[in-house]
Amino acid sequence: MAVTLGEVARHAGVSLATASRALNGSARTVGDALAGRVRASAEELGYLPNAPAQALARSSTATVGVLLHDIADPYFGALAKGATDTAAQAGLLTMVLNTGGDPATELRCIRMLHAQRVRAIVLAGSGYTDPAATAAIDAALAAYRAEGGVVAAVTDHGDGYDTVLPDNRGGAAALTRELLAAGYRDLAVVTGPARFRVPAERLAGVREALAEAGITLRQERVAEAEFSREGGRRAAGVLLERGPGSGAGSVRGRGRGPGPERPQAILALSDVCAVGVLAELRERGISVPDEIAVAGFDDIPLAADLAPALTTARMPLEQMGAAAIRLAMGEHRDAAVPAGAEVAAGSGVAAGTARRIERTAEAEGAGAASTAAGGPDVAEATAGAGTAAAGTATVGIATTATTGHGAVRVLTLPVGLALRASTGHTARS
């Protein structure tokens, strides 16, 4: 039979109310010595605290809710690992909910977590482009916060939330510049669903870098896909079947008759989509990177193990999940994490060369400061101090005012590049 709180109180020689305050939490505190005696009795007797009672006493549980779009996606798996590990270190339980990237499901999850009195909610998936869906979610979160709940987000979810904000646009632009430097001028892009904000940010970075080179990304070179292997595969098929050519066969097309001109490279704006692109090219007998180069985004662990290994933009995913939990716990300074760049010597051209890790701490504007000696290089900057170049290990903390929530903390993380030697693409003359 389970040990009751009354038995703990009798063993410790205190009242039931005192035992409850010591173990379940309350606005009325108990002295350290008395609380220690109650905890010692609880441990000796094997008492398990009543979670609902604790929630009533504290107005919240020791639980954090993390909302993900797709737990099967390694991107979200890495975010979840960083979040759950950090929460566990703080003595918190993490409740991970899979929304399927559906705003109606996300709204139901938020309301359920509110009813469960979780201590914090972390929005780990992209924000939505639909104003009505965003307004409904914001309203539910506002009701939750009005009762003392805390909200943190990964990627942009609009104003008013503590946010871990990776530089999706800057990372996509930097990766595009690498492809241009390697000689690829005719790029095709597999972008993500239009209902999410993140794909739009990444696609804007690609267009920005191409525009700098005097290149316009034509609409027929862009295909939308769900962030999945099958989505990437279907999108690659669409891109290969359409193009700006008038029907003349491509000199790059092995084993093909007349048809659309193939792109020189396909940039998938998520690694799971890039896996699908590689599968479709392999199915069609198209050599990568000799005939068509492929690049991805996120640097999920699988990217290094593909054959050929994938050139990609690195997102510090586990650190992002950890940072979101720390934001929710109010530890924004501890949440600053470096986003180092892993660069293969020769920028992905020569095979077999050793990699080197390059980490710098360069920030534009005043206010940059390194951490203590021996730790990673991290720079702290105020709002308006500028953005560090992609590939640096710089983290800025920008603070802006908002109504009803005090100061909103935004951790800006530059996206590094993981350029693997001569695998994802080769130099072109």
VEXDREN-2710 file (C-alpha; in Angstrom, 1 decimal):
% VEXDREN-2710
k/r/px/py/pz
1/MET/0.0/0.0/0.0
2/ALA/1.3/3.5/-0.9
3/VAL/2.6/5.6/1.9
4/THR/0.3/8.6/2.7
5/LEU/1.2/12.2/3.4
6/GLY/-0.4/11.8/6.8
7/GLU/2.1/9.0/7.7
8/VAL/5.0/11.2/6.6
9/ALA/3.7/14.0/8.8
10/ARG/3.4/11.6/11.8
11/HIS/6.9/10.2/11.2
12/ALA/8.3/13.7/11.0
13/GLY/6.3/15.0/14.0
14/VAL/4.7/17.8/12.1
15/SER/1.1/18.7/11.1
16/LEU/-0.4/17.5/7.8
17/ALA/-0.4/21.1/6.5
18/THR/3.3/21.6/7.3
19/ALA/4.2/18.3/5.5
20/SER/2.1/19.3/2.5
21/ARG/3.8/22.7/2.3
22/ALA/7.3/21.1/2.6
23/LEU/6.7/18.5/-0.1
24/ASN/4.1/20.0/-2.4
25/GLY/5.1/23.6/-2.4
26/SER/3.0/26.6/-1.3
27/ALA/2.9/30.3/-1.0
28/ARG/3.6/29.8/2.7
29/THR/7.1/28.5/3.1
30/VAL/8.5/26.1/5.7
31/GLY/11.8/26.6/7.5
32/ASP/14.8/24.7/6.0
33/ALA/15.3/22.5/9.1
34/LEU/11.7/21.5/9.3
35/ALA/11.4/21.0/5.5
36/GLY/14.6/18.8/5.7
37/ARG/13.0/16.7/8.4
38/VAL/9.9/16.1/6.4
39/ARG/11.8/15.2/3.2
40/ALA/14.0/12.8/5.2
41/SER/10.9/11.1/6.5
42/ALA/9.4/10.9/3.1
43/GLU/12.5/9.3/1.7
44/GLU/12.7/6.8/4.5
45/LEU/9.1/5.8/4.1
46/GLY/9.2/5.7/0.3
47/TYR/6.5/8.4/-0.1
48/LEU/5.7/9.5/-3.6
49/PRO/4.4/13.1/-3.9
50/ASN/0.9/13.6/-5.3
51/ALA/1.4/15.5/-8.6
52/PRO/-2.2/17.0/-8.7
53/ALA/-1.7/18.2/-5.1
54/GLN/1.5/19.8/-6.0
55/ALA/-0.1/21.5/-9.0
56/LEU/-2.8/22.9/-6.8
57/ALA/-0.3/24.2/-4.2
58/ARG/2.1/25.7/-6.8
59/SER/-0.4/26.6/-9.5
60/SER/1.8/24.5/-11.9
61/THR/3.4/21.1/-12.2
62/ALA/7.1/20.3/-12.6
63/THR/6.3/19.5/-16.3
64/VAL/7.3/21.3/-19.5
65/GLY/5.3/20.8/-22.7
66/VAL/7.2/20.7/-26.0
67/LEU/5.2/21.0/-29.2
68/LEU/6.9/19.4/-32.3
69/HIS/5.6/19.2/-35.9
70/ASP/7.0/15.7/-36.6
71/ILE/8.8/13.6/-34.0
72/ALA/10.0/11.2/-36.8
73/ASP/11.9/14.0/-38.4
74/PRO/15.6/14.0/-37.1
75/TYR/15.4/17.8/-37.0
76/PHE/12.7/17.7/-34.3
77/GLY/14.3/14.6/-32.7
78/ALA/17.5/16.6/-32.0
79/LEU/15.5/19.6/-30.7
80/ALA/13.6/17.3/-28.4
81/LYS/16.8/15.7/-27.1
82/GLY/18.3/19.0/-26.2
83/ALA/15.0/20.1/-24.5
84/THR/14.4/16.9/-22.6
85/ASP/18.0/16.6/-21.4
86/THR/18.1/20.2/-20.1
87/ALA/14.7/19.9/-18.5
88/ALA/15.8/16.6/-16.7
89/GLN/18.9/18.4/-15.4
90/ALA/16.5/20.9/-13.8
91/GLY/14.3/18.2/-12.3
92/LEU/11.5/18.8/-14.8
93/LEU/9.5/16.2/-16.7
94/THR/9.1/16.9/-20.4
95/MET/5.8/16.1/-22.2
96/VAL/6.5/16.0/-26.0
97/LEU/3.5/16.4/-28.2
98/ASN/3.4/15.7/-32.0
99/THR/1.2/18.2/-33.8
100/GLY/1.8/17.0/-37.4
101/GLY/2.3/20.7/-38.4
102/ASP/-1.4/21.3/-38.1
103/PRO/-2.4/24.5/-36.4
104/ALA/-5.8/23.1/-35.2
105/THR/-3.9/20.2/-33.5
106/GLU/-1.4/22.6/-32.0
107/LEU/-4.2/24.7/-30.6
108/ARG/-5.8/21.6/-28.9
109/CYS/-2.4/20.6/-27.5
110/ILE/-1.9/24.1/-26.0
111/ARG/-5.3/24.0/-24.3
112/MET/-4.6/20.5/-23.0
113/LEU/-1.2/21.6/-21.6
114/HIS/-2.9/24.6/-20.0
115/ALA/-5.5/22.3/-18.3
116/GLN/-2.6/20.1/-17.1
117/ARG/-1.0/23.2/-15.5
118/VAL/2.4/22.6/-17.0
119/ARG/5.0/25.1/-15.9
120/ALA/6.1/26.1/-19.4
121/ILE/5.2/25.5/-23.1
122/VAL/7.9/25.4/-25.8
123/LEU/6.9/25.9/-29.4
124/ALA/9.6/24.0/-31.2
125/GLY/8.1/24.0/-34.7
126/SER/7.9/26.8/-37.2
127/GLY/5.3/29.5/-36.8
128/TYR/2.4/29.6/-39.3
129/THR/1.7/32.0/-42.1
130/ASP/-2.1/31.9/-41.7
131/PRO/-3.1/35.0/-39.7
132/ALA/-6.3/33.3/-38.4
133/ALA/-4.4/30.2/-37.1
134/THR/-1.7/32.4/-35.6
135/ALA/-4.3/34.6/-33.8
136/ALA/-6.1/31.6/-32.3
137/ILE/-2.8/30.1/-31.0
138/ASP/-1.8/33.5/-29.6
139/ALA/-5.1/33.8/-27.8
140/ALA/-4.8/30.4/-26.2
141/LEU/-1.2/31.1/-25.1
142/ALA/-2.3/34.5/-23.7
143/ALA/-4.9/32.7/-21.6
144/TYR/-2.2/30.3/-20.4
145/ARG/0.2/33.0/-19.6
146/ALA/-2.4/35.0/-17.7
147/GLU/-2.5/32.2/-15.2
148/GLY/1.3/32.2/-14.7
149/GLY/2.4/30.0/-17.5
150/VAL/5.6/30.6/-19.5
151/VAL/6.1/30.3/-23.2
152/ALA/9.3/30.1/-25.2
153/ALA/9.7/29.4/-29.0
154/VAL/12.2/28.1/-31.4
155/THR/12.2/30.1/-34.7
156/ASP/9.9/33.1/-35.3
157/HIS/6.4/32.9/-33.8
158/GLY/5.7/36.6/-33.8
159/ASP/6.3/39.3/-31.2
160/GLY/5.8/38.6/-27.5
161/TYR/7.6/35.3/-26.9
162/ASP/11.1/34.5/-25.6
163/THR/12.6/33.0/-28.8
164/VAL/15.6/31.0/-30.0
165/LEU/16.0/32.5/-33.4
166/PRO/18.5/30.8/-35.8
167/ASP/19.5/32.8/-38.8
168/ASN/17.6/30.8/-41.4
169/ARG/17.8/33.4/-44.1
170/GLY/21.5/34.1/-43.5
171/GLY/22.3/30.4/-43.5
172/ALA/20.5/29.8/-46.7
173/ALA/22.2/32.7/-48.3
174/ALA/25.7/31.5/-47.2
175/LEU/25.1/28.0/-48.5
176/THR/23.9/29.4/-51.8
177/ARG/27.0/31.6/-52.1
178/GLU/29.1/28.4/-51.6
179/LEU/27.3/26.7/-54.5
180/LEU/27.8/29.8/-56.6
181/ALA/31.5/29.9/-55.7
182/ALA/31.8/26.2/-56.8
183/GLY/30.5/27.2/-60.2
184/TYR/26.8/26.3/-60.0
185/ARG/24.7/29.0/-61.6
186/ASP/21.5/27.2/-62.5
187/LEU/20.0/26.2/-59.1
188/ALA/16.7/24.5/-58.3
189/VAL/15.2/24.7/-54.8
190/VAL/13.0/22.3/-52.9
191/THR/11.3/24.5/-50.4
192/GLY/9.0/23.6/-47.5
193/PRO/5.2/24.0/-47.0
194/ALA/3.9/27.5/-47.6
195/ARG/1.9/27.3/-44.3
196/PHE/5.2/27.6/-42.3
197/ARG/7.3/30.7/-41.8
198/VAL/10.7/28.9/-41.8
199/PRO/10.7/27.8/-45.5
200/ALA/9.9/31.3/-46.6
201/GLU/12.9/32.7/-44.6
202/ARG/15.3/30.1/-46.1
203/LEU/14.0/30.7/-49.6
204/ALA/14.4/34.4/-49.2
205/GLY/18.1/33.8/-48.3
206/VAL/18.6/31.8/-51.5
207/ARG/17.0/34.5/-53.6
208/GLU/19.1/37.2/-51.8
209/ALA/22.4/35.4/-52.6
210/LEU/21.4/34.7/-56.2
211/ALA/20.4/38.3/-56.7
212/GLU/23.8/39.4/-55.5
213/ALA/25.2/37.4/-58.3
214/GLY/22.8/38.9/-60.8
215/ILE/20.7/35.7/-61.0
216/THR/16.9/35.4/-60.8
217/LEU/15.4/32.3/-59.3
218/ARG/12.7/31.3/-61.8
219/GLN/9.5/29.9/-60.5
220/GLU/9.9/26.7/-62.5
221/ARG/13.1/26.0/-60.5
222/VAL/11.2/26.0/-57.2
223/ALA/9.1/23.1/-55.9
224/GLU/7.2/23.0/-52.7
225/ALA/7.3/19.8/-50.6
226/GLU/6.4/18.5/-47.1
227/PHE/9.5/18.3/-44.9
228/SER/9.9/14.6/-45.5
229/ARG/11.9/12.1/-47.5
230/GLU/8.9/11.3/-49.8
231/GLY/8.2/15.0/-50.1
232/GLY/11.7/15.7/-51.3
233/ARG/11.5/12.8/-53.7
234/ARG/8.3/14.0/-55.3
235/ALA/9.7/17.6/-55.6
236/ALA/12.9/16.4/-57.3
237/GLY/10.7/14.6/-59.9
238/VAL/8.8/17.7/-60.5
239/LEU/11.9/19.8/-61.0
240/LEU/13.5/17.2/-63.3
241/GLU/10.4/17.2/-65.5
242/ARG/10.1/20.9/-66.0
243/GLY/12.6/23.6/-66.9
244/PRO/13.3/26.6/-69.0
245/GLY/14.6/24.5/-72.0
246/SER/12.7/24.3/-75.3
247/GLY/13.0/20.5/-75.4
248/ALA/16.6/20.1/-76.4
249/GLY/18.3/17.3/-74.4
250/SER/20.7/18.4/-71.7
251/VAL/24.4/17.6/-72.1
252/ARG/24.4/16.8/-68.4
253/GLY/21.6/14.2/-68.7
254/ARG/23.0/10.7/-68.8
255/GLY/20.7/8.1/-70.5
256/ARG/18.0/10.7/-71.4
257/GLY/16.4/11.7/-74.7
258/PRO/15.0/15.2/-75.4
259/GLY/13.4/16.8/-72.4
260/PRO/13.7/19.8/-70.0
261/GLU/17.1/21.2/-69.2
262/ARG/18.2/19.9/-65.9
263/PRO/19.5/22.2/-63.1
264/GLN/23.1/22.1/-62.2
265/ALA/22.3/21.7/-58.5
266/ILE/19.3/21.1/-56.3
267/LEU/19.2/22.9/-52.9
268/ALA/16.7/21.2/-50.6
269/LEU/15.8/23.5/-47.7
270/SER/15.8/20.6/-45.2
271/ASP/18.0/17.5/-45.0
272/VAL/15.2/15.1/-44.9
273/CYS/14.0/16.5/-48.2
274/ALA/17.5/16.3/-49.5
275/VAL/17.5/12.5/-48.7
276/GLY/14.5/12.2/-50.9
277/VAL/16.1/14.2/-53.7
278/LEU/19.1/11.9/-53.6
279/ALA/16.8/8.8/-53.7
280/GLU/15.0/10.2/-56.8
281/LEU/18.2/11.0/-58.6
282/ARG/19.6/7.5/-57.9
283/GLU/16.3/6.0/-59.2
284/ARG/16.7/7.9/-62.4
285/GLY/20.4/6.9/-62.8
286/ILE/21.6/10.5/-62.3
287/SER/25.1/10.7/-60.8
288/VAL/25.6/13.0/-57.8
289/PRO/27.5/15.3/-57.8
290/ASP/28.9/14.6/-61.4
291/GLU/25.6/15.4/-63.1
292/ILE/23.6/17.2/-60.5
293/ALA/24.9/18.5/-57.2
294/VAL/22.7/18.3/-54.1
295/ALA/22.8/20.4/-50.9
296/GLY/20.6/20.4/-47.8
297/PHE/19.9/22.4/-44.7
298/ASP/20.0/21.5/-40.9
299/ASP/23.0/19.1/-40.8
300/ILE/21.0/16.2/-39.2
301/PRO/23.4/13.3/-38.2
302/LEU/22.4/11.3/-41.2
303/ALA/23.8/13.9/-43.5
304/ALA/27.4/12.9/-42.9
305/ASP/26.6/9.2/-43.5
306/LEU/24.9/9.5/-46.9
307/ALA/26.7/8.3/-50.0
308/PRO/27.7/10.9/-51.1
309/ALA/27.7/12.8/-47.8
310/LEU/25.6/15.8/-48.0
311/THR/26.7/19.4/-48.2
312/THR/24.4/21.3/-45.8
313/ALA/23.9/24.3/-43.5
314/ARG/24.4/23.4/-39.8
315/MET/21.8/24.2/-37.3
316/PRO/22.9/23.6/-33.6
317/LEU/19.7/21.7/-33.0
318/GLU/20.3/20.1/-29.6
319/GLN/21.6/23.4/-28.3
320/MET/18.5/25.2/-29.7
321/GLY/16.2/22.8/-27.8
322/ALA/18.3/23.3/-24.6
323/ALA/18.3/27.1/-25.0
324/ALA/14.5/27.1/-25.4
325/ILE/14.1/25.3/-22.1
326/ARG/16.5/27.7/-20.4
327/LEU/14.6/30.6/-21.7
328/ALA/11.4/29.1/-20.3
329/MET/13.2/28.8/-16.9
330/GLY/14.4/32.4/-17.1
331/GLU/18.1/31.5/-17.6
332/HIS/18.7/33.4/-20.8
333/ARG/22.3/34.1/-20.2
334/ASP/23.1/30.4/-19.7
335/ALA/21.1/29.7/-22.9
336/ALA/23.7/31.3/-25.2
337/VAL/25.3/28.6/-27.3
338/PRO/27.9/28.8/-30.0
339/ALA/27.1/27.7/-33.6
340/GLY/30.4/26.7/-34.9
341/ALA/31.1/26.0/-38.6
342/GLU/32.6/22.7/-39.7
343/VAL/34.5/23.3/-43.0
344/ALA/36.3/20.7/-45.1
345/ALA/39.6/21.9/-46.4
346/GLY/39.2/23.0/-50.0
347/SER/35.5/24.0/-49.4
348/GLY/34.0/20.7/-50.5
349/VAL/36.2/20.3/-53.7
350/ALA/39.0/17.9/-53.0
351/ALA/38.2/14.4/-51.7
352/GLY/39.8/12.8/-48.7
353/THR/41.0/16.0/-47.1
354/ALA/40.8/16.4/-43.3
355/ARG/38.1/18.6/-41.8
356/ARG/38.9/21.4/-39.4
357/ILE/36.7/23.1/-36.9
358/GLU/36.7/26.9/-37.1
359/ARG/35.1/28.9/-34.3
360/THR/35.3/32.7/-34.0
361/ALA/33.6/35.3/-31.9
362/GLU/33.1/38.2/-34.3
363/ALA/30.1/40.5/-33.8
364/GLU/29.3/43.8/-35.4
365/GLY/28.6/46.7/-33.2
366/ALA/29.5/47.5/-29.6
367/GLY/28.8/45.3/-26.6
368/ALA/30.6/42.1/-27.7
369/ALA/32.3/40.2/-25.0
370/SER/33.9/36.7/-24.8
371/THR/33.1/34.2/-22.1
372/ALA/35.5/33.1/-19.4
373/ALA/38.8/31.6/-20.6
374/GLY/38.6/28.0/-21.5
375/GLY/34.9/28.1/-22.6
376/PRO/33.5/28.5/-26.1
377/ASP/33.7/31.8/-27.7
378/VAL/30.3/33.5/-27.3
379/ALA/29.5/37.2/-28.0
380/GLU/26.7/39.0/-26.3
381/ALA/25.2/42.0/-28.1
382/THR/22.2/44.3/-27.6
383/ALA/19.4/44.8/-30.0
384/GLY/20.5/46.7/-33.1
385/ALA/24.1/45.7/-32.7
386/GLY/24.1/43.8/-36.0
387/THR/24.2/40.3/-37.1
388/ALA/27.3/38.1/-37.2
389/ALA/28.3/36.4/-40.4
390/ALA/27.2/32.8/-41.0
391/GLY/29.7/30.3/-39.8
392/THR/30.8/32.2/-36.7
393/ALA/30.3/31.1/-33.1
394/THR/28.5/34.3/-32.1
395/VAL/25.3/34.4/-30.1
396/GLY/23.6/37.7/-29.6
397/ILE/20.9/38.5/-27.0
398/ALA/18.5/41.1/-28.3
399/THR/16.0/42.6/-25.8
400/THR/12.9/44.4/-26.9
401/ALA/9.9/45.7/-25.0
402/THR/6.4/44.1/-25.3
403/THR/3.1/44.6/-23.5
404/GLY/2.0/42.3/-20.8
405/HIS/5.2/40.2/-20.7
406/GLY/8.1/42.5/-19.8
407/ALA/11.2/42.1/-21.8
408/VAL/11.3/39.5/-24.5
409/ARG/14.6/37.7/-24.9
410/VAL/15.7/36.7/-28.4
411/LEU/18.7/34.4/-28.8
412/THR/20.0/34.9/-32.3
413/LEU/22.1/32.0/-33.6
414/PRO/24.0/32.2/-36.8
415/VAL/23.9/29.1/-38.9
416/GLY/27.2/27.4/-39.7
417/LEU/28.2/25.5/-42.9
418/ALA/29.1/21.9/-43.0
419/LEU/30.9/21.5/-46.3
420/ARG/32.1/18.0/-46.8
421/ALA/34.9/17.4/-49.2
422/SER/33.8/16.6/-52.8
423/THR/30.7/14.8/-51.8
424/GLY/27.7/17.0/-52.0
425/HIS/29.1/19.1/-54.9
426/THR/32.2/19.6/-57.0
427/ALA/33.7/22.6/-58.5
428/ARG/32.6/23.6/-62.0
429/SER/34.6/25.6/-64.5
END
